[in-house]
Amino acid sequence: MSHQSSEKNFYPLFLDLSGLHCLVAGLGGVGSRKLQGLLQCAPASILALDMEAPAAGLLPLLERPCVRFEQRPFRD
C-alpha cells in the first residue's frame, strides 16, 4: 500500500540506550532537546559537538559526568 502525501511520516523508534555511547552533533534547538532526552535514558556517555560555544542554559547538562562537550565540527 503506497501513501502519497506532502506530509512527512515518521516511524517511531524505541531503543534501550542504557550503557551505550551516544553522539549529539549540534546543540541548537533540536540538539538541545536530543541531549535532554538522551540523559533520561542512562547512556554510558554522550559526546556533544558544536562549532559554537554552548548556550548558558545548557551548561548544567554539559557538566554531568557522562557528558563530554567538544567545540569542533563532526568528523567521521
C-alpha positions as CSV (number, residue, x, y, z in Angstrom):
1,M,0.0,0.0,0.0
2,S,1.5,3.3,-1.0
3,H,0.9,6.5,0.8
4,Q,1.5,9.7,-1.2
5,S,1.3,12.9,0.7
6,S,3.4,16.0,1.1
7,E,3.5,15.4,4.8
8,K,6.3,13.5,6.3
9,N,5.5,10.4,8.2
10,F,7.8,9.3,10.9
11,Y,8.4,5.8,12.2
12,P,8.6,5.6,16.0
13,L,11.7,4.0,17.2
14,F,12.2,2.8,20.8
15,L,15.7,2.0,21.8
16,D,17.3,1.0,25.1
17,L,20.3,3.3,25.3
18,S,21.4,2.4,28.8
19,G,25.1,1.7,28.8
20,L,25.6,2.9,25.2
21,H,27.8,5.7,23.9
22,C,25.9,8.4,22.1
23,L,26.7,11.4,19.9
24,V,24.8,14.7,19.5
25,A,26.1,16.7,16.6
26,G,24.9,20.3,17.0
27,L,23.4,21.9,20.1
28,G,20.8,24.2,18.6
29,G,17.2,23.7,19.5
30,V,16.9,20.2,18.2
31,G,20.2,19.1,19.5
32,S,19.5,20.5,23.0
33,R,16.2,18.5,23.1
34,K,18.1,15.4,22.0
35,L,20.7,15.9,24.7
36,Q,18.0,16.2,27.4
37,G,16.2,13.2,26.1
38,L,19.3,11.1,26.0
39,L,20.2,12.0,29.5
40,Q,16.9,10.4,30.7
41,C,18.0,7.1,29.0
42,A,21.1,6.4,31.2
43,P,23.7,6.1,28.4
44,A,27.3,5.3,29.3
45,S,28.4,8.5,27.7
46,I,27.3,11.3,25.4
47,L,29.7,13.3,23.2
48,A,28.1,16.6,22.3
49,L,29.7,18.5,19.4
50,D,29.0,22.1,18.2
51,M,31.0,24.7,16.3
52,E,29.8,27.4,18.7
53,A,30.2,27.7,22.5
54,P,27.2,26.2,24.3
55,A,24.3,28.4,25.5
56,A,24.5,29.2,29.2
57,G,21.3,27.2,29.7
58,L,23.0,24.0,28.5
59,L,25.9,24.2,30.9
60,P,24.3,22.2,33.7
61,L,23.6,19.4,31.3
62,L,27.1,19.5,29.8
63,E,28.6,19.3,33.3
64,R,27.1,15.9,34.0
65,P,29.7,13.2,34.4
66,C,28.6,11.2,31.4
67,V,28.6,14.2,29.0
68,R,31.7,15.5,27.2
69,F,31.4,18.7,25.1
70,E,33.8,19.5,22.3
71,Q,33.7,22.7,20.3
72,R,34.5,21.4,16.9
73,P,32.8,20.1,13.7
74,F,31.7,16.5,13.4
75,R,34.2,14.2,11.6
76,D,34.0,10.5,10.6
